[in-house]
């Protein structure tokens, strides 16, 4: 809500934020995207330098290629090459259970990773011709595997959002943080559909937009007692401020950075983050928040569509 008597000096406010014991310059996570090839290695290095410049955490794409072929480790070894302050590796939940903790711990040590994202992407796997089809082991095996990982484990969705029951289950299973990654941002189903023949696209057309909106997912998961990353459609510093007001500790972005890289490379990505930071500072002044934690106490009003989501048991 607006605070006409803000009482905040924009030049003196702080955008620093804590996450898993680390202090960062912005409450912004570079969400997991890619890796495994020479071309994606160059992009990851640019993201690592971006993370170093703005003192923000960075998530690698799935390290499944590294587990299957140690020869592609170079594209993932971002932390040592760029000096990124915090790098989280990433693996699918099915692959985590399949490979087990031993290979994952060795990969995390190799990459000097600070944490491990474990991603849930059921709809993407189902849409892939050679994707996984059996997810029956996840509820049984995740509580046994997660505690054996020697780095903090953050469980993330990839565009369908997390619900309250799943968030509570993951907290009990040993996750130390969650990334809701709700619908409203980049759609991996849309990515898969772009490569399908028309008959297959017809099969998946009704599922476009499947999932929980990011804002609703943040609200329902904020009671799980874990730090939250709010991602899925975050585009601006005002979106970031809204995510924190709703209950997220950090926001996550991916798509805007891909676009910035495509439009103008590293310099354009830097300008994007600078603009986002400026928008965040403006939102903080407008709501009377002198520091990031104060944003979580800013009063807000839910729109009717979001309010209806919260009425679902």
URHUVEN-V239574 format. One record per pair of residues at least 4 apart in sequence whose C-alpha atoms are under 6 Angstrom apart, sorted by sequence separation. I is the first residue (numbers start at 1). J is the second residue. D is the distance in whole Angstrom. If there is no record, write none. Layout:
BEGIN
i & j & d
I & J & D
I & J & D
END
This chain:
BEGIN
i & j & d
18 & 22 & 5
37 & 41 & 6
51 & 55 & 5
65 & 69 & 6
66 & 70 & 5
78 & 82 & 6
79 & 83 & 5
95 & 99 & 6
96 & 100 & 6
101 & 105 & 6
108 & 112 & 6
137 & 141 & 6
138 & 142 & 6
142 & 146 & 6
157 & 161 & 6
171 & 175 & 5
196 & 200 & 6
201 & 205 & 6
217 & 221 & 6
218 & 222 & 6
244 & 248 & 4
261 & 265 & 4
264 & 268 & 5
284 & 288 & 6
18 & 23 & 5
35 & 40 & 5
51 & 56 & 5
79 & 84 & 5
108 & 113 & 5
126 & 131 & 6
170 & 175 & 6
196 & 201 & 6
234 & 239 & 6
243 & 248 & 6
244 & 249 & 6
284 & 289 & 5
289 & 294 & 5
302 & 307 & 6
17 & 23 & 6
35 & 41 & 6
66 & 72 & 6
125 & 131 & 4
289 & 295 & 6
17 & 24 & 5
66 & 73 & 6
125 & 132 & 5
16 & 24 & 5
193 & 201 & 6
260 & 268 & 5
16 & 25 & 4
260 & 269 & 5
16 & 26 & 5
17 & 27 & 5
15 & 26 & 5
240 & 251 & 6
257 & 269 & 6
230 & 243 & 6
162 & 180 & 5
214 & 232 & 6
230 & 248 & 5
161 & 180 & 5
229 & 248 & 6
161 & 181 & 5
228 & 248 & 5
229 & 249 & 6
231 & 251 & 6
154 & 175 & 6
161 & 182 & 4
228 & 249 & 5
229 & 250 & 5
230 & 251 & 5
231 & 252 & 5
153 & 175 & 5
154 & 176 & 6
156 & 178 & 6
159 & 181 & 5
160 & 182 & 5
229 & 251 & 5
153 & 176 & 6
154 & 177 & 5
155 & 178 & 5
156 & 179 & 4
157 & 180 & 6
158 & 181 & 5
159 & 182 & 5
160 & 183 & 5
154 & 178 & 5
156 & 180 & 6
157 & 181 & 5
159 & 183 & 5
88 & 113 & 6
93 & 118 & 5
222 & 247 & 6
35 & 61 & 5
87 & 113 & 5
88 & 114 & 6
90 & 116 & 5
92 & 118 & 5
93 & 119 & 6
32 & 59 & 4
34 & 61 & 4
63 & 90 & 6
87 & 114 & 6
88 & 115 & 5
89 & 116 & 5
90 & 117 & 4
91 & 118 & 5
92 & 119 & 5
93 & 120 & 6
147 & 174 & 6
219 & 246 & 6
29 & 57 & 5
30 & 58 & 5
31 & 59 & 5
32 & 60 & 5
33 & 61 & 4
59 & 87 & 6
62 & 90 & 5
63 & 91 & 6
86 & 114 & 6
88 & 116 & 5
89 & 117 & 6
90 & 118 & 6
146 & 174 & 6
183 & 211 & 6
29 & 58 & 6
30 & 59 & 6
32 & 61 & 5
36 & 65 & 6
57 & 86 & 5
58 & 87 & 5
59 & 88 & 5
60 & 89 & 5
61 & 90 & 6
62 & 91 & 5
183 & 212 & 6
25 & 55 & 5
60 & 90 & 6
143 & 173 & 4
182 & 212 & 6
183 & 213 & 5
24 & 55 & 5
182 & 213 & 5
183 & 214 & 6
24 & 56 & 5
52 & 84 & 5
182 & 214 & 4
45 & 78 & 6
49 & 82 & 5
51 & 84 & 5
52 & 85 & 6
41 & 75 & 4
48 & 82 & 6
77 & 111 & 5
36 & 72 & 6
48 & 84 & 5
115 & 151 & 5
117 & 153 & 6
119 & 155 & 6
115 & 152 & 5
116 & 153 & 5
117 & 154 & 5
118 & 155 & 5
119 & 156 & 5
120 & 157 & 5
121 & 158 & 6
115 & 153 & 6
117 & 155 & 6
119 & 157 & 6
36 & 75 & 6
237 & 276 & 4
35 & 75 & 6
236 & 276 & 5
237 & 277 & 6
238 & 279 & 6
237 & 279 & 4
238 & 280 & 6
237 & 280 & 4
238 & 283 & 6
101 & 148 & 6
185 & 232 & 4
101 & 149 & 6
184 & 232 & 6
185 & 233 & 4
177 & 226 & 5
179 & 228 & 6
183 & 232 & 6
184 & 233 & 5
161 & 211 & 6
177 & 227 & 5
178 & 228 & 5
179 & 229 & 4
180 & 230 & 6
181 & 231 & 4
182 & 232 & 5
245 & 295 & 5
160 & 211 & 4
161 & 212 & 5
177 & 228 & 6
179 & 230 & 6
181 & 232 & 5
245 & 296 & 4
160 & 212 & 6
244 & 296 & 6
245 & 298 & 6
167 & 221 & 6
162 & 217 & 6
161 & 217 & 6
164 & 220 & 5
168 & 224 & 5
164 & 221 & 5
167 & 224 & 6
124 & 188 & 6
124 & 189 & 6
31 & 252 & 5
28 & 250 & 5
29 & 251 & 6
30 & 252 & 6
31 & 253 & 5
27 & 250 & 5
28 & 251 & 5
29 & 252 & 5
30 & 253 & 5
31 & 254 & 5
28 & 252 & 6
8 & 285 & 6
13 & 290 & 5
14 & 291 & 5
15 & 292 & 6
13 & 291 & 6
8 & 288 & 6
6 & 288 & 4
8 & 290 & 6
3 & 286 & 6
2 & 286 & 6
3 & 287 & 5
2 & 287 & 5
3 & 288 & 6
1 & 299 & 6
1 & 300 & 5
END
